[in-house]
Amino acid sequence: MKVLVTGSKGFIGKAVCARLEMLGHEVQHFDLPMDVRDRACVYYECAQAEGVINLAGVLGTAEMFGAEHAAAEANILGAINLMDACADLELPMVQIATGHEGQPNPYAITKKCASDLALSRAQWKGEKITVVKAYHVYGPGQKMCAPHGTSTVRKIIPSFVARALTGMPIEINGTGHQKIDLVYLDDVAEVIVAGLFGHWGHKLEAGTGIESRVIDVARYVADELGGTVIHIPMRDGEPEGTTVAAQLPLCTNPWPWKFDETVDWYRNALASWKQAS
């Protein structure tokens, strides 16, 4: 099967492409400078494919305040372009959703809108769309935020590990009593690819269902790699004390599954950047 993957160069996108190729499918890449907001481009690319996985989107939590137009255009209108093309061409599609649904920030709101639209179209129009809700994904290759990497978006494991490896204190937003569902990258990719071959109109939860307190994750990283833990203010759009975990989990490998493998990637990446600078 020839599968179009939007966001194919991203952290999850690369793992999904590798999973597809391992199963014998052909990957059709869709990433910058191509744009899901370009309706003509979307239709042209979808016409070459036999299935579509939409991982494209504008990411961020506090970073997205003031960028609501960009979030809505990419996360909602871009997703609608893909849904329309897949409906017209009778293609199966997977729409990615976030585990942060319900949080009051532009990213969570726009991604939930897209996933709700996808489910409604599958239910009422019979379109072959599956939604996959990915929780707190971690693994090798996830971008580190500045000053260690190129991303302005703070993700929990890259942030904690990079700071510990470079002798900086691990920063926790708020008390750290927020509960999250950490799930390994390859397990998420497996659920996403499976969604392309059935489960139309359903939301598959790519999570473990195991709740981990942020402060406990930080202490684990500090114990394993050395370092201290400090508290900083909560980010805008992320309420303190929330619990985000799968209710019907499809992933069985609990945190800290392959933590050492993940740390090795960051250690090598940091060494490479240090040499380059």
SULURSUL-V968207 format. One record per residue. N is the residue number from 1. NEAR is the number of other C-alpha atoms within 8 Angstrom. D_FIRST is the distance of its C-alpha to the first C-alpha in Angstrom with 1 decimal. Layout:
[[N	NEAR	D_FIRST] [N	NEAR	D_FIRST]]
//
This chain:
[[1	7	0.0] [2	10	3.8] [3	13	6.2] [4	15	9.8] [5	15	12.3] [6	14	15.9] [7	14	18.6] [8	14	16.4] [9	7	19.7] [10	7	21.4] [11	9	22.5] [12	10	19.8] [13	13	17.2] [14	10	17.5] [15	11	17.3] [16	14	14.1] [17	11	12.5] [18	8	14.1] [19	12	12.9] [20	12	9.1] [21	10	10.0] [22	7	12.3] [23	6	9.8] [24	7	8.0] [25	10	5.0] [26	9	6.1] [27	11	8.5] [28	9	10.2] [29	9	13.7] [30	11	16.0] [31	11	19.5] [32	6	23.1] [33	4	24.4] [34	8	21.8] [35	10	22.9] [36	14	21.5] [37	10	25.0] [38	9	24.5] [39	9	23.3] [40	6	22.9] [41	10	20.8] [42	14	18.5] [43	11	18.1] [44	8	17.5] [45	9	14.7] [46	15	13.0] [47	7	13.4] [48	6	11.2] [49	11	8.2] [50	11	6.2] [51	14	7.5] [52	16	10.5] [53	14	12.5] [54	13	16.1] [55	12	18.2] [56	10	20.5] [57	8	24.2] [58	9	27.8] [59	8	29.1] [60	9	32.6] [61	15	35.3] [62	10	38.8] [63	9	37.3] [64	13	35.9] [65	9	39.3] [66	5	40.3] [67	8	36.7] [68	9	35.9] [69	6	34.9] [70	8	32.3] [71	16	30.9] [72	10	30.8] [73	10	29.3] [74	14	26.4] [75	14	25.9] [76	13	26.6] [77	10	26.4] [78	13	23.4] [79	13	21.6] [80	9	22.9] [81	13	21.6] [82	13	18.0] [83	10	18.8] [84	8	20.4] [85	11	17.6] [86	14	15.0] [87	10	17.8] [88	7	18.5] [89	8	15.0] [90	8	14.3] [91	11	11.3] [92	13	11.2] [93	14	12.8] [94	14	14.5] [95	15	17.9] [96	13	19.8] [97	13	23.4] [98	11	26.3] [99	11	28.6] [100	8	31.5] [101	10	31.3] [102	7	34.9] [103	10	36.3] [104	9	38.4] [105	13	36.7] [106	11	34.7] [107	12	31.5] [108	14	31.5] [109	12	32.6] [110	12	30.1] [111	13	27.1] [112	12	28.5] [113	9	28.9] [114	14	25.2] [115	12	24.2] [116	8	26.9] [117	8	25.8] [118	14	22.2] [119	14	23.6] [120	10	26.1] [121	12	23.6] [122	14	21.5] [123	9	24.8] [124	6	26.6] [125	7	24.1] [126	7	21.5] [127	12	18.7] [128	13	15.6] [129	16	16.6] [130	19	17.1] [131	16	19.6] [132	15	19.8] [133	13	23.3] [134	13	23.6] [135	17	27.1] [136	10	29.0] [137	10	26.3] [138	12	27.8] [139	11	27.0] [140	9	27.1] [141	7	26.4] [142	8	27.6] [143	9	30.0] [144	13	33.7] [145	14	35.9] [146	8	38.8] [147	5	41.0] [148	8	38.7] [149	8	35.5] [150	9	34.2] [151	9	33.2] [152	7	35.7] [153	9	33.9] [154	10	35.4] [155	8	33.1] [156	6	34.9] [157	7	34.0] [158	14	33.8] [159	12	37.1] [160	12	38.9] [161	12	37.8] [162	13	38.5] [163	11	41.9] [164	15	42.8] [165	10	41.9] [166	6	44.0] [167	7	47.0] [168	9	46.6] [169	10	47.1] [170	14	44.1] [171	9	44.3] [172	13	43.7] [173	10	43.7] [174	10	46.4] [175	9	47.5] [176	12	44.1] [177	11	44.2] [178	11	41.0] [179	13	38.5] [180	14	34.9] [181	15	31.9] [182	14	30.7] [183	17	27.2] [184	13	25.5] [185	11	22.6] [186	9	20.3] [187	11	21.0] [188	14	20.1] [189	12	16.8] [190	10	16.1] [191	13	17.1] [192	14	15.1] [193	11	11.7] [194	8	13.1] [195	14	14.0] [196	14	10.6] [197	7	10.6] [198	8	14.2] [199	9	17.7] [200	10	17.8] [201	15	21.2] [202	8	21.8] [203	10	22.6] [204	12	21.4] [205	13	23.9] [206	17	22.8] [207	17	26.4] [208	15	28.8] [209	10	31.4] [210	10	34.1] [211	10	36.4] [212	10	37.7] [213	11	40.6] [214	12	40.1] [215	10	43.5] [216	9	42.6] [217	9	39.5] [218	12	41.7] [219	9	44.4] [220	8	41.9] [221	12	40.7] [222	13	44.4] [223	8	45.4] [224	6	42.7] [225	9	43.1] [226	9	46.5] [227	11	47.6] [228	8	48.9] [229	11	47.6] [230	8	48.9] [231	10	48.4] [232	8	47.7] [233	6	47.6] [234	9	44.7] [235	8	42.2] [236	8	42.3] [237	9	39.9] [238	11	39.6] [239	9	42.2] [240	9	44.0] [241	8	43.7] [242	8	40.3] [243	8	38.0] [244	11	34.2] [245	14	32.5] [246	14	29.8] [247	6	31.3] [248	7	28.5] [249	11	27.1] [250	10	23.9] [251	11	24.6] [252	6	27.3] [253	9	28.2] [254	9	31.3] [255	8	32.7] [256	5	33.8] [257	7	30.9] [258	8	30.3] [259	9	32.9] [260	6	34.4] [261	9	31.1] [262	11	30.7] [263	10	34.4] [264	8	34.0] [265	10	31.4] [266	13	33.8] [267	10	36.7] [268	8	35.1] [269	8	34.0] [270	10	37.6] [271	8	39.1] [272	8	37.0] [273	8	38.0] [274	7	41.6] [275	6	41.7] [276	5	40.3] [277	4	42.9]]
//
